[in-house]
């Protein structure tokens, strides 16, 4: 298998060539290289290698007679999923009937001409347009905290934070044994933090769920025990919310 650079846009069809004959792959590649709307991102010499890269391509241009599993066997496996699309490229016309039974889009006989290739690519593009799922939106990363210790100011990633503690006009940010001050109110800070990960468990405390090791009750009331060893009090009015939050239901419990 020969991987090729995969820097393509959504408008470019990402293709895989599967053929055990290097000269056949080269001839097909030369035709494809004349087009700017396609990119060969993977070349394979057998079905076994092709199986490992199906998720990175829109379509497979597939030979039939190869060592190991044939192209027909691979196409039957691919046929159970909408993508990638399959176009057979083979030296034999006798496989056309079983080939189309795999739901292949086209069947080209070598040597392939440019008009034949254009027709197949048009079918691939139409098929991909029907079945390609839109990319899921990527949620913006939470902004880091801007913290201060003495004359030092730092940006602190939220996944480093254990808990936050009210400290007069400041909020103390705890990371293990270290402590920074932020000149903001608890309410303002909480509004800017991811609601599924941070919860105000007490009037004076906000805790990050990933920092919690245990919930413990004792004579002093309910406490969260953090991986750092710190114990954070939980108010009675927040106890039920804390239990729901720790179970990770994915719902905001503020």
HUCORMO-V755816 format. One record per pair of residues at least 6 apart in sequence whose C-alpha atoms are under 7 Angstrom apart, sorted by the first residue. I is the first residue (numbers start at 0). GAP is how many residues later the second one is. Records with the same first field share a line. If there is no record, write none. Layout:
# HUCORMO-V755816
I = GAP, GAP
This chain:
# HUCORMO-V755816
0 = 42, 43, 44, 48
1 = 40, 41, 42
2 = 38, 39, 40
3 = 36, 37, 38
4 = 36
5 = 35
10 = 26
11 = 25, 26, 27
12 = 24, 25, 26, 45
13 = 24, 25, 26, 27, 43, 44, 45
14 = 24, 25, 26, 27, 42, 43, 44, 45
15 = 24, 25, 26, 27, 41, 43, 44, 45
16 = 8, 25, 26, 27, 43, 44, 45
17 = 25, 26, 27, 28, 32, 43, 44, 45
18 = 6, 25, 26, 27, 43, 44
19 = 25, 26, 46
30 = 83
31 = 6
43 = 6
45 = 20, 21
46 = 22, 23, 24, 27
53 = 30
56 = 27
57 = 25, 26, 27, 70
58 = 25, 26, 27, 65
59 = 24, 25, 26, 27
60 = 25, 26, 27, 28
61 = 9, 24, 25, 26, 27
62 = 8, 25, 26, 27
63 = 6, 7, 8, 26
64 = 6
71 = 27
74 = 11, 27
75 = 26
78 = 23, 24
81 = 49
84 = 20, 39
85 = 18, 19
86 = 17, 18, 19, 20
87 = 18, 19, 20
88 = 18, 19, 20, 21
89 = 18, 19, 20
90 = 18, 19
91 = 17
92 = 16
95 = 11
104 = 18
105 = 14
143 = 11, 12, 13, 14
144 = 10, 11, 12, 13
145 = 7, 8, 9, 10
146 = 6, 7, 8, 9, 33, 34, 35
147 = 6, 32, 33, 34
148 = 31, 32
159 = 15
160 = 12, 13, 14, 47
161 = 12, 13, 14, 45, 46, 49
162 = 10, 11, 43, 44, 45
163 = 7, 8, 9, 10, 41, 42, 43
164 = 6, 7, 8, 39, 40, 41
165 = 6, 20, 38, 39
168 = 14
169 = 11, 12, 13, 14, 15
170 = 10, 11, 12, 13, 14, 15
171 = 7, 8, 9, 10
172 = 6, 7, 8
173 = 6
175 = 52
194 = 57
195 = 54, 55, 56
196 = 11, 12
197 = 8, 9, 10, 11
198 = 7, 8, 9, 55
199 = 6, 7
200 = 6, 33, 34, 37, 41
201 = 31, 32, 33
208 = 37
210 = 15, 16
211 = 12, 13, 14, 15
212 = 12, 13, 14
213 = 10, 11, 12
214 = 8, 9, 10
215 = 6, 7, 8, 9
216 = 6
221 = 11, 12
222 = 8, 9, 10, 11
223 = 7, 8, 9, 10
224 = 6, 7
240 = 12
244 = 8
